[in-house]
Amino acid sequence: MKKDLPAAEGGKRTRKDFLLFAPPLIGKGEINEVVDTLKSGWLTSGPKAEKLESLFKKYVKSGFAVAVNSGTNALSLAVNSAGIAPGDEVITTPMTFSATANAIIHHGGKPVFVDIDVDSRNIRADLIERKITERTKAVLPVHFAGIPCDMDPIIETAKKHGLTVIEDAAHAIESKYRGRKIGSIGDITCFSFYATKNVTTGEGGMVTTNDPEMAETLRIRSIHGISKSAWKRYSAEGFKPYDTLYPGFKFNMTDIVASVGIHQLKSVEKNLKKREKLWKRYNSNLKGIDSVILPVEKLAYPFRHGRHLYTILIKPEMLKIDRNRFVNCLKDEGIGVGIQYTALNTHSVYQKMFGYRTGDFPGAEFVSERTISLPLTPKLTVGDVDDVCEAVAKLAAYYRR
């Protein structure tokens, strides 16, 4: 019947209105807080940014937190503060967004990729040591989709070789590893508040650490390298001369942005429960489709899933179309999806700069060719998830070999 045909083949579209991949849930609390900030006359870094830092370090159980203007700059600040310099190497994963590698490159370093575990999509801790050289200065694990990396062996290897551990936790605000919150384990941890993240401020990020000296370095370098922030210089506390201690950056978070984050963070656990409900609905609806692999739920170590991305893998050997065509067909059905990620070793720039080639990392490339991230935000309804699953099932059935 025509109703069973994909929209791309002339059939009826699953949804009339297009379902965005990651629509944010913004409430009255965020809006009112922003208005209050605008009325206050203090728009740049000030009391609201400080409040968000305080709330965030309490939530992730870190000693210190520094608010910045993007997750990308959180990484850049961390790499810089860890002392990465031209010629240094930083071990990381190819299954990540380009910002991870670029933060290393911008400071003259080389990203040294290590393959992933296909189930978790995270860097294989057991392969890290063999990539360590005299130039290696840090390890930068990326917690994928909300699943934390196996941190104990990573920390052990890093300590053995005197390396800094910088965690990319853009997907892992709610995540826990062996009962410990991500943000309280490595030397430096970087979070993103981008529009698609579980806590969003549109743009923004946070860097956490337990080291007071590192915290001071991060804070100073995040705002021009000066000894006093604008809030301290121009507030009612009175003017105090400042000194430039380092040629720093303009990475500070504004109070307008922080105003959104304060209320987003207050809702993070409630929203996680909503995500878990939608996650279970996905699992229930999709489990019978044999050309689709569902996300992993259990690993060898205990963890709390942050439920940032619901990523499926399609089995192209069972279908007449590849992943890219599958994605385009889903969009024709009115479903917005994402690709997290295309393995970095297959990108032109890293091939040209460092000699990486397609075929270097079989695990990452296996995922890269098959992965599709389905919509998952607390703004979605069960009906939205049912529509997504209907579209996936329709395509899997029609294009089956």
Phi and psi in degrees as a GROMACS rama.xvg file:
@    title "Ramachandran Plot"
@    xaxis  label "Phi"
@    yaxis  label "Psi"
@TYPE xy
-62.3453  -31.7568  LYS-2
-65.7005  -20.1496  LYS-3
-90.1209  -5.87473  ASP-4
-77.0988  141.696  LEU-5
-62.3003  153.021  PRO-6
-58.6585  -33.4889  ALA-7
-65.2205  -18.0158  ALA-8
-107.733  13.807  GLU-9
98.9021  4.13805  GLY-10
-84.1115  -179.577  GLY-11
-78.2046  134.997  LYS-12
-66.9004  140.58  ARG-13
-62.7777  -44.2052  THR-14
-122.232  141.085  ARG-15
-75.6122  -46.5664  LYS-16
-92.6305  137.292  ASP-17
-70.5995  130.721  PHE-18
-89.7326  113.58  LEU-19
-64.1182  150.443  LEU-20
-63.7845  -43.9782  PHE-21
-144.227  67.0909  ALA-22
-68.459  128.055  PRO-23
-76.0197  152.676  PRO-24
-101.159  105.389  LEU-25
-113.971  126.466  ILE-26
-111.124  -175.107  GLY-27
-63.7177  -32.1143  LYS-28
-60.1206  -46.8701  GLY-29
-62.3442  -46.472  GLU-30
-62.3538  -46.7543  ILE-31
-64.4913  -36.2935  ASN-32
-67.1436  -40.234  GLU-33
-62.9937  -44.1685  VAL-34
-60.7425  -42.6331  VAL-35
-60.5115  -40.0835  ASP-36
-65.6303  -44.3271  THR-37
-60.3939  -39.6339  LEU-38
-72.2273  -25.1989  LYS-39
-69.9578  -24.088  SER-40
86.6142  -5.71779  GLY-41
-107.977  106.608  TRP-42
-105.292  -29.3799  LEU-43
-86.1436  -162.132  THR-44
-60.617  124.929  SER-45
-163.434  -141.386  GLY-46
-64.4858  -32.5977  PRO-47
-71.1843  -39.4884  LYS-48
-64.1083  -40.9329  ALA-49
-63.3573  -39.2004  GLU-50
-64.5265  -42.7432  LYS-51
-63.8181  -40.5214  LEU-52
-59.285  -43.9278  GLU-53
-64.1041  -44.9433  SER-54
-64.8564  -38.8452  LEU-55
-70.9207  -44.9923  PHE-56
-64.9853  -31.1728  LYS-57
-67.9108  -40.3121  LYS-58
-67.1975  -43.0186  TYR-59
-92.8283  -0.880421  VAL-60
62.8764  41.2548  LYS-61
-101.447  163.159  SER-62
-74.084  -35.3416  GLY-63
-144.18  153.739  PHE-64
-143.876  137.422  ALA-65
-124.484  118.639  VAL-66
-80.8738  135.984  ALA-67
-131.959  176.425  VAL-68
-90.8538  -1.34537  ASN-69
-168.326  159.358  SER-70
-66.503  -34.3132  GLY-71
-61.1434  -45.1627  THR-72
-73.3881  -23.1521  ASN-73
-60.8935  -44.2419  ALA-74
-65.3497  -44.5529  LEU-75
-62.1352  -43.0266  SER-76
-63.3879  -41.2791  LEU-77
-64.4184  -46.3015  ALA-78
-61.8928  -44.0275  VAL-79
-62.8765  -46.184  ASN-80
-69.434  -23.2374  SER-81
-79.9119  -3.91802  ALA-82
85.7692  17.7224  GLY-83
-66.9095  128.388  ILE-84
-132.111  169.363  ALA-85
-51.7533  131.76  PRO-86
95.3104  -15.2326  GLY-87
-76.2254  157.316  ASP-88
-118.767  142.585  GLU-89
-128.362  123.345  VAL-90
-82.4303  129.307  ILE-91
-151.87  -168.268  THR-92
-109.32  147.254  THR-93
-80.9715  -11.0929  PRO-94
-94.8044  74.0872  MET-95
-160.408  173.227  THR-96
-76.0324  153.974  PHE-97
-59.6784  -24.1963  SER-98
-57.2407  -33.7835  ALA-99
-61.5411  -51.0839  THR-100
-69.668  -39.0321  ALA-101
-64.0701  -34.3507  ASN-102
-61.4088  -34.6392  ALA-103
-71.0579  -46.2238  ILE-104
-64.2337  -39.1294  ILE-105
-61.1832  -19.7659  HIS-106
-105.265  16.0808  HIS-107
86.0143  3.2871  GLY-108
-87.2647  171.045  GLY-109
-115.068  124.523  LYS-110
-76.5575  121.305  PRO-111
-104.47  111.464  VAL-112
-83.65  144.564  PHE-113
-126.356  138.531  VAL-114
-66.2584  168.417  ASP-115
-109.426  164.139  ILE-116
-83.3146  123.3  ASP-117
-63.8228  -34.9761  VAL-118
-65.638  -49.5106  ASP-119
-90.0152  -19.8576  SER-120
70.1419  8.49602  ARG-121
-95.9884  158.888  ASN-122
-55.5511  139.636  ILE-123
-80.4419  111.644  ARG-124
-61.0115  -30.8659  ALA-125
-73.6323  -12.0192  ASP-126
-101.499  -5.53741  LEU-127
-66.6834  -46.1768  ILE-128
-59.8564  -35.9723  GLU-129
-68.1604  -14.0151  ARG-130
-97.0316  -1.66126  LYS-131
-77.5358  132.238  ILE-132
-127.797  -178.463  THR-133
-67.3717  -15.1485  GLU-134
-90.557  -11.8799  ARG-135
-68.8697  129.617  THR-136
-120.266  -19.5336  LYS-137
-156.587  161.369  ALA-138
-119.672  133.711  VAL-139
-126.192  83.2093  LEU-140
-74.8194  148.339  PRO-141
-117.807  122.363  VAL-142
-82.2747  109.145  HIS-143
-87.6004  127.255  PHE-144
65.0373  2.6072  ALA-145
115.101  -6.27714  GLY-146
-92.3724  119.561  ILE-147
-70.6345  147.473  PRO-148
-66.2705  165.275  CYS-149
-78.4938  88.8137  ASP-150
-75.514  -32.001  MET-151
-57.7432  -52.5812  ASP-152
-66.9568  -28.5754  PRO-153
-66.2919  -45.9483  ILE-154
-63.7487  -42.3769  ILE-155
-61.391  -45.5111  GLU-156
-64.1173  -41.9522  THR-157
-62.6972  -44.536  ALA-158
-63.9735  -38.6063  LYS-159
-60.16  -34.3883  LYS-160
-109.914  8.13545  HIS-161
67.6166  38.7197  GLY-162
-103.159  149.185  LEU-163
-82.8937  138.763  THR-164
-104.931  114.747  VAL-165
-112.189  116.583  ILE-166
-96.0991  132.246  GLU-167
-92.8786  103.207  ASP-168
-111.548  32.8303  ALA-169
-57.3899  -27.6423  ALA-170
-101.982  4.80368  HIS-171
-129.897  34.1415  ALA-172
-59.7557  -41.9253  ILE-173
-89.2658  -6.80464  GLU-174
-73.3151  150.808  SER-175
-131.945  145.36  LYS-176
-120.586  117.803  TYR-177
49.0802  41.9479  ARG-178
84.8938  -5.52561  GLY-179
-102.224  137.123  ARG-180
-70.3892  137.126  LYS-181
-64.7331  130.954  ILE-182
116.226  -11.7745  GLY-183
-122.534  9.00282  SER-184
-107.101  -58.1135  ILE-185
-77.4954  -178.371  GLY-186
-68.4117  -41.9782  ASP-187
-141.411  137.986  ILE-188
-128.103  137.133  THR-189
-116.196  131.47  CYS-190
-119.855  154.027  PHE-191
-119.053  140.01  SER-192
-115.103  31.4369  PHE-193
-59.3872  166.153  TYR-194
-56.9006  -27.6928  ALA-195
-94.1384  -1.55647  THR-196
-83.1816  164.52  LYS-197
-64.9617  -31.767  ASN-198
-116.317  116.189  VAL-199
-119.836  144.007  THR-200
-126.326  16.7149  THR-201
87.7333  -67.7123  GLY-202
-133.516  147.776  GLU-203
150.889  169.447  GLY-204
-168.618  179.633  GLY-205
-148.136  144.843  MET-206
-121.243  131.049  VAL-207
-120.623  155.325  THR-208
-160.534  161.246  THR-209
-105.005  -2.55705  ASN-210
-96.0384  116.149  ASP-211
-62.2457  -35.562  PRO-212
-68.0752  -41.2631  GLU-213
-65.7078  -39.3059  MET-214
-59.803  -42.027  ALA-215
-65.9801  -40.4573  GLU-216
-62.3393  -46.5563  THR-217
-59.0233  -44.6021  LEU-218
-67.3625  -44.9821  ARG-219
-63.9007  -45.1979  ILE-220
-74.3694  -17.3546  ARG-221
-75.1253  -17.141  SER-222
-138.319  75.8936  ILE-223
70.4284  -2.43235  HIS-224
78.9323  18.983  GLY-225
-92.8194  159.971  ILE-226
-80.2498  -16.9228  SER-227
-132.464  138.778  LYS-228
-76.7271  165.99  SER-229
-59.5943  -39.1487  ALA-230
-59.1424  -40.8346  TRP-231
-75.7818  -28.9215  LYS-232
-78.1616  -37.374  ARG-233
-116.429  2.34882  TYR-234
-78.1785  -178.165  SER-235
-67.1404  -11.1452  ALA-236
-64.9071  -19.777  GLU-237
106.068  155.438  GLY-238
-74.3996  138.149  PHE-239
-135.231  133.899  LYS-240
-59.5729  148.297  PRO-241
-120.371  160.644  TYR-242
-123.144  146.603  ASP-243
-91.6238  115.758  THR-244
-99.5849  -17.9589  LEU-245
-159.872  146.719  TYR-246
-74.015  80.5468  PRO-247
-85.7124  -157.999  GLY-248
-125.99  169.307  PHE-249
-106.353  75.2707  LYS-250
-111.7  2.92399  PHE-251
-68.766  150.952  ASN-252
-88.8876  138.89  MET-253
-82.2411  160.811  THR-254
-68.0505  -28.1582  ASP-255
-62.5388  -47.1139  ILE-256
-64.8897  -45.0476  VAL-257
-60.2582  -31.6888  ALA-258
-59.5404  -38.5371  SER-259
-69.1615  -43.7829  VAL-260
-63.1321  -34.7311  GLY-261
-56.0754  -45.4664  ILE-262
-82.6869  -29.7847  HIS-263
-61.5119  -42.6433  GLN-264
-68.0214  -35.4121  LEU-265
-62.1342  -27.0398  LYS-266
-98.468  3.23103  SER-267
-62.774  -41.1772  VAL-268
-72.6428  -38.8428  GLU-269
-62.7711  -41.1583  LYS-270
-70.6059  -30.461  ASN-271
-62.1634  -39.6629  LEU-272
-63.2189  -36.6471  LYS-273
-65.6203  -42.3416  LYS-274
-62.5296  -40.01  ARG-275
-63.8233  -37.7682  GLU-276
-63.5643  -44.9962  LYS-277
-67.4223  -36.5674  LEU-278
-59.7254  -47.2946  TRP-279
-62.5184  -36.4304  LYS-280
-64.1957  -43.6262  ARG-281
-57.3656  -50.0733  TYR-282
-57.5362  -44.2041  ASN-283
-64.5248  -42.448  SER-284
-76.2112  -30.5646  ASN-285
-100.594  -9.34145  LEU-286
-62.949  -21.9756  LYS-287
-89.5542  0.0162895  GLY-288
-91.7011  107.954  ILE-289
-77.8458  -7.25694  ASP-290
-95.2588  9.19395  SER-291
-126.394  132.325  VAL-292
-101.354  126.183  ILE-293
-85.7229  161.335  LEU-294
-61.8649  149.106  PRO-295
-69.7248  146.329  VAL-296
-111.11  -27.8926  GLU-297
-132.758  145.69  LYS-298
-130.524  -176.817  LEU-299
-69.152  -20.2404  ALA-300
-117.36  150.758  TYR-301
-73.7756  141.33  PRO-302
-154.431  160.023  PHE-303
-106.914  122.763  ARG-304
-77.0518  131.307  HIS-305
-79.0283  -9.01718  GLY-306
51.5706  47.1449  ARG-307
-82.9609  -45.6851  HIS-308
-126.618  137.095  LEU-309
-101.824  100.624  TYR-310
-108.545  126.127  THR-311
-103.919  158.779  ILE-312
-115.262  130.369  LEU-313
-90.5426  156.464  ILE-314
-103.673  94.7029  LYS-315
-62.1083  -24.3125  PRO-316
-68.0942  -16.5313  GLU-317
-102.297  0.194479  MET-318
-124.215  158.111  LEU-319
-86.7885  -6.48501  LYS-320
-125.85  155.457  ILE-321
-88.5331  -179.022  ASP-322
-60.5649  -44.2263  ARG-323
-61.8943  -40.473  ASN-324
-67.4357  -38.023  ARG-325
-59.8433  -43.7913  PHE-326
-62.2241  -46.2211  VAL-327
-62.9956  -36.1338  ASN-328
-68.1009  -36.9117  CYS-329
-62.6289  -39.9891  LEU-330
-65.5302  -35.8426  LYS-331
-63.2235  -27.7496  ASP-332
-80.5859  -5.18597  GLU-333
92.9323  21.4224  GLY-334
-115.653  120.508  ILE-335
-85.6816  133.071  GLY-336
-134.922  172.306  VAL-337
-127.781  166.86  GLY-338
-121.886  109.261  ILE-339
-123.484  94.6208  GLN-340
-142.075  176.163  TYR-341
-89.1922  122.15  THR-342
-49.9812  130.747  ALA-343
-64.0402  -27.8928  LEU-344
-67.8723  -12.2752  ASN-345
-94.0502  -3.61038  THR-346
-81.3798  142.451  HIS-347
-56.5674  -45.0879  SER-348
-63.6919  -40.2642  VAL-349
-76.3187  -27.8079  TYR-350
-67.5211  -43.1769  GLN-351
-69.4417  -39.8515  LYS-352
-78.8334  -37.575  MET-353
-125.375  0.0690971  PHE-354
79.7226  14.6063  GLY-355
-66.9348  152.157  TYR-356
-135.979  154.5  ARG-357
-62.7892  131.398  THR-358
107.236  -10.4609  GLY-359
-69.4305  -33.2324  ASP-360
-131.675  87.3453  PHE-361
-57.118  -39.2508  PRO-362
-64.8029  -49.2341  GLY-363
-63.5136  -38.2679  ALA-364
-73.8888  -31.2732  GLU-365
-59.2709  -47.9566  PHE-366
-67.281  -44.0906  VAL-367
-55.4865  -36.1783  SER-368
-83.487  -12.004  GLU-369
-122.288  -15.5935  ARG-370
-78.1977  143.17  THR-371
-141.311  127.582  ILE-372
-96.313  123.994  SER-373
-92.2076  156.345  LEU-374
-56.2275  135.544  PRO-375
-156.686  93.5354  LEU-376
-142.571  158.357  THR-377
-66.0127  -9.28846  PRO-378
-78.5091  -19.0946  LYS-379
-73.0128  154.037  LEU-380
-104.045  167.022  THR-381
-59.4195  -37.14  VAL-382
-61.7332  -37.0795  GLY-383
-62.0925  -45.6654  ASP-384
-62.6072  -40.7947  VAL-385
-60.8067  -38.5835  ASP-386
-63.3736  -43.5414  ASP-387
-60.1022  -46.4984  VAL-388
-65.511  -37.4585  CYS-389
-61.3239  -42.6637  GLU-390
-66.4077  -43.4767  ALA-391
-61.5403  -45.0349  VAL-392
-64.0007  -40.7034  ALA-393
-60.0602  -47.248  LYS-394
-67.9694  -41.7267  LEU-395
-62.3816  -37.4921  ALA-396
-74.1596  -44.8774  ALA-397
-68.8625  -40.2208  TYR-398
-95.4117  11.2213  TYR-399
-65.0638  139.626  ARG-400
